Amino acid sequence: MNREEWLKARMSGIGGSEVAAIFGASPWDGPHGVWMRKKKLAPEKEDNERFKIGRMMESPIAQLYADREGVTLEKIDGLLVHPTAPIVGTPDRIIKGKRKGVEIKTADPSQKIHWGEAETDQVPVQYVFQCATYMLLTGFDEWDLAVLFGMNDFRIYRLKRDAELEKSIIDKATEFWNRYVVGNEEPPVDGSESCSEWIGRKYPVVTSELRDATDEETAVIAQLGEARISTRYAEAVEKELENKVKDMIGESEGIWSTAGKITWKKSKDTAKVDWESAAQEILAELPAKRREEIITRFTMLKEGSRRFNYQPPR
């Protein structure tokens, strides 16, 4: 099954990597993003360089796992489909001769703080949901996560089947599918970027005057004001702590501790051409009419967008 066929088949249910999103437990996606893709209101996530690198690293990481565990890994050809619930999935690997699967991940070393010690089940919650979904689809009782942090820290995490979690996944996926995908109800607004994009597309222009807010709307606006104050305070505290750490580092490359490693290094110098100034200088030497023709030819109209602006009460 090629990627296009896989993407098309995935439209038939909630994918293993999407389950965390419908629970609001994914750092990259939310219920709105899943809903938009299943309703074909938005394309699948862009196949960017990060995803491509992850797929390229899948085979060598799988081999690392197989060598360390002394097992043979197999791929599942096609999509696994739950017999009654709208849940689908494509696990990375299963272990030949065992009722056990393996999910393969690459992670930035800075993300180690979100993972526990190797050989434990202390992994980010989105992967708990993903592995639980694959155990639900295969009936296997164990699932490992093979994770490569950077290029020199390879770890294996062990997860066990959880019947209660599986029931929650079935219930949530079934409700989500029937209510939002089969039905035409829109999921509640969430904080995901996909939701923000959808609202912008839903209300692209202003069609009425400024109006008085309802009591319910006033309460939400008040929460927004409090959130912005808290955010600004947190950003100020973060900046102060960052400056303190920079002062501690001084002229060193960085410092390391059990709380984490911080480096403060100078980036490479880069040369950047100021094309706008260069063009203006070249145009200045041309006759006025020719200059106007060139400017008109390369002037493009950029459509305006709605800007969200909050002004606290005075």
C-alpha positions in Angstrom: 0.0 0.0 0.0 1.5 3.3 -1.1 1.1 6.6 0.8 -1.8 7.8 -1.3 -3.7 4.6 -0.8 -2.9 4.6 2.9 -4.2 8.2 3.3 -7.4 7.3 1.5 -8.0 4.2 3.6 -7.3 6.2 6.7 -10.4 8.3 6.0 -12.6 5.3 7.1 -11.9 5.7 10.8 -9.9 7.4 13.6 -6.2 6.5 13.1 -4.0 5.3 15.9 -2.0 8.5 15.8 -5.2 10.6 15.9 -6.8 9.0 19.0 -4.8 11.2 21.4 -6.0 14.3 19.4 -9.8 13.5 19.9 -9.0 13.2 23.6 -7.3 16.6 23.6 -4.0 14.9 24.6 -1.9 15.6 21.5 0.6 18.4 21.4 0.3 18.7 17.6 -3.4 18.3 16.9 -6.9 18.6 18.3 -10.4 17.3 17.8 -11.0 20.0 15.2 -8.0 19.0 13.1 -9.2 15.4 13.0 -12.8 16.4 12.2 -11.6 18.7 9.4 -9.6 16.0 7.7 -12.3 13.3 8.0 -14.9 15.8 6.6 -12.4 16.7 3.8 -12.4 20.3 5.0 -8.6 20.3 5.2 -5.8 18.2 3.6 -3.8 15.7 5.6 -0.9 17.1 7.6 1.8 18.4 5.3 4.5 15.9 4.5 7.3 18.1 5.7 11.0 17.4 6.2 10.6 16.3 9.8 8.1 13.6 8.8 10.3 12.5 5.9 13.3 12.1 8.2 11.3 10.2 10.6 10.2 7.7 7.9 13.8 7.4 6.6 15.0 6.6 10.2 12.4 3.9 10.7 14.2 1.0 9.2 17.6 1.6 11.0 15.8 2.1 14.3 13.8 -1.1 13.7 17.1 -2.9 13.1 18.6 -1.5 16.3 15.6 -2.9 18.2 15.7 -6.3 16.5 19.5 -6.6 17.2 19.1 -5.6 20.8 16.1 -7.9 21.5 17.3 -10.8 19.3 14.0 -10.9 17.3 12.8 -10.6 13.8 10.4 -7.7 12.9 7.7 -7.7 10.3 5.6 -5.0 8.7 1.8 -5.2 8.4 0.7 -4.7 4.8 -2.4 -2.5 4.8 -4.6 -1.0 7.4 -6.0 -2.7 10.5 -9.7 -2.0 11.0 -11.7 -2.6 14.2 -14.7 -4.9 13.6 -17.2 -2.7 15.3 -15.7 0.7 16.2 -14.5 3.4 13.7 -10.8 2.8 14.6 -8.0 2.1 12.1 -4.3 1.9 12.4 -1.0 0.9 10.8 1.5 -0.2 13.4 5.2 0.2 12.6 6.2 -3.4 13.2 5.2 -6.6 14.9 7.5 -9.2 16.3 7.6 -12.5 14.3 6.4 -15.4 16.4 5.2 -13.2 19.3 2.0 -11.3 20.2 3.8 -8.1 20.5 4.3 -4.9 18.5 6.8 -2.1 18.2 6.3 1.5 17.5 9.4 3.4 16.3 10.1 7.0 17.1 12.8 9.7 16.7 13.0 12.4 19.3 15.1 15.5 19.9 17.4 15.1 22.9 15.7 18.2 24.5 12.5 16.1 24.7 14.0 13.6 27.1 12.4 15.5 30.0 9.0 14.1 28.8 10.2 10.5 29.0 11.1 8.3 31.9 13.9 5.8 32.3 14.3 3.2 29.6 12.5 -0.2 30.2 9.6 1.6 31.9 6.2 2.6 30.6 6.8 6.4 31.3 6.2 7.8 27.9 4.3 10.9 26.6 0.6 10.4 26.8 0.0 10.7 23.1 2.1 7.5 22.6 0.2 5.7 25.3 -3.0 6.3 23.3 -1.3 5.2 20.1 0.1 2.0 21.4 -3.1 1.2 23.3 -5.0 1.6 20.0 -2.7 -0.9 18.3 -3.1 -3.4 21.1 -6.8 -3.0 20.7 -6.6 -3.6 16.9 -4.3 -6.6 17.1 -5.3 -8.1 20.4 -1.7 -8.2 21.5 -1.0 -7.7 25.2 2.4 -5.9 24.9 3.7 -3.0 22.8 7.2 -1.6 22.9 8.3 1.9 21.9 11.8 2.0 20.3 13.0 5.6 20.5 16.2 7.2 19.2 17.1 10.5 20.9 19.6 12.3 18.6 22.1 9.9 17.2 23.5 8.2 20.3 20.7 7.5 22.9 18.6 4.5 21.9 15.9 3.4 24.4 13.1 0.8 24.6 10.0 1.4 26.6 7.5 -1.3 27.6 3.7 -0.9 27.6 1.1 -3.4 28.7 -2.5 -3.8 27.6 -5.1 -1.8 29.5 -8.7 -2.9 29.1 -10.2 0.2 30.8 -8.2 2.5 28.5 -9.2 0.5 25.4 -12.9 0.8 26.4 -12.5 4.6 26.7 -10.9 4.7 23.2 -13.7 2.7 21.7 -16.4 4.9 23.4 -14.7 8.2 22.5 -13.9 7.2 18.9 -17.5 5.9 18.3 -19.0 9.0 19.8 -16.7 11.3 17.9 -17.4 9.5 14.6 -21.1 9.3 14.9 -21.5 12.9 16.2 -19.0 14.8 14.2 -18.1 12.8 11.1 -21.3 10.9 10.2 -23.4 13.6 11.8 -22.8 17.2 10.7 -22.1 18.7 14.1 -19.0 20.7 14.6 -16.7 19.9 17.5 -16.4 22.5 20.3 -13.7 25.1 19.7 -10.3 24.1 21.0 -6.9 25.7 21.2 -5.3 23.9 18.2 -3.9 25.8 15.2 -6.2 23.9 12.9 -9.2 25.2 14.8 -7.9 28.7 14.5 -7.5 28.3 10.7 -11.0 26.9 10.4 -12.6 29.8 12.2 -10.7 32.2 9.9 -12.0 30.4 6.9 -15.5 30.2 8.4 -15.8 34.0 9.0 -13.5 35.6 6.4 -15.2 39.0 6.3 -17.0 41.5 8.5 -20.8 41.7 7.8 -22.2 43.6 10.7 -21.4 46.3 13.2 -19.8 46.0 16.7 -22.4 44.7 19.1 -22.9 44.2 22.8 -21.7 40.9 24.2 -24.0 38.5 26.0 -23.4 37.5 29.6 -21.9 34.2 28.5 -19.7 35.9 25.9 -18.5 38.5 28.6 -17.4 35.6 30.8 -15.3 34.1 28.0 -13.8 37.5 27.2 -12.9 37.9 30.9 -11.2 34.5 30.9 -9.2 35.6 27.8 -8.0 38.8 29.6 -6.9 36.7 32.6 -5.1 34.2 30.4 -3.2 37.0 28.6 -2.2 38.6 31.9 -1.0 35.2 33.2 0.9 34.6 29.9 2.7 37.9 30.0 3.7 37.3 33.7 4.9 33.8 32.8 6.9 35.2 29.8 8.4 37.9 32.1 9.5 35.3 34.6 10.9 33.0 31.9 12.9 35.9 30.4 14.3 36.8 33.9 15.4 33.2 34.5 16.9 33.0 31.0 19.0 36.1 31.7 20.1 34.6 35.0 21.2 31.4 33.3 23.0 33.4 30.6 24.8 35.4 33.3 25.8 32.1 35.0 27.1 30.6 31.7 29.2 33.7 31.1 31.9 32.9 28.4 31.4 29.2 28.6 29.7 27.2 25.8 27.0 26.2 28.3 26.3 24.3 31.5 25.0 20.8 32.3 23.1 19.6 35.4 20.6 16.9 36.4 17.9 19.5 35.6 19.0 19.7 32.0 21.7 21.0 29.6 21.8 24.6 28.3 24.1 25.9 25.7 24.6 29.5 24.6 26.6 29.5 21.4 27.1 32.0 18.6 25.5 31.0 15.3 27.4 31.3 12.0 27.6 34.7 10.4 25.4 34.9 7.3 25.2 37.4 4.4 21.8 38.7 3.5 21.2 40.9 0.4 18.8 43.8 0.9 17.0 43.3 -2.4 14.5 46.1 -1.8 17.2 48.7 -1.4 19.2 47.3 -4.3 16.1 47.4 -6.6 15.3 51.0 -5.6 18.9 52.0 -6.4 18.7 50.3 -9.9 15.2 51.8 -10.6 16.4 55.3 -9.7 18.6 55.2 -12.8 15.8 54.5 -15.2 13.4 57.0 -16.8 10.3 57.7 -14.8 7.9 55.9 -17.2 10.0 52.8 -17.4 10.4 52.8 -13.6 6.6 53.0 -13.2 6.0 50.2 -15.7 8.4 47.8 -13.8 6.8 48.7 -10.4 3.3 48.1 -11.8 4.3 44.8 -13.3 5.8 43.4 -10.1 3.1 44.9 -7.7 0.9 42.1 -6.4 -2.3 42.7 -4.4 -2.3 40.8 -1.1 -5.8 40.1 0.2 -6.4 41.5 3.7 -7.3 39.2 6.6 -9.3 39.7 9.8 -7.1 40.7 12.7 -8.0 39.7 16.3 -7.4 42.5 18.8 -8.2 42.4 22.5 -8.5 45.6 24.5 -8.9 45.2 28.3 -11.5 47.3 30.1 -10.3 50.7 31.4 
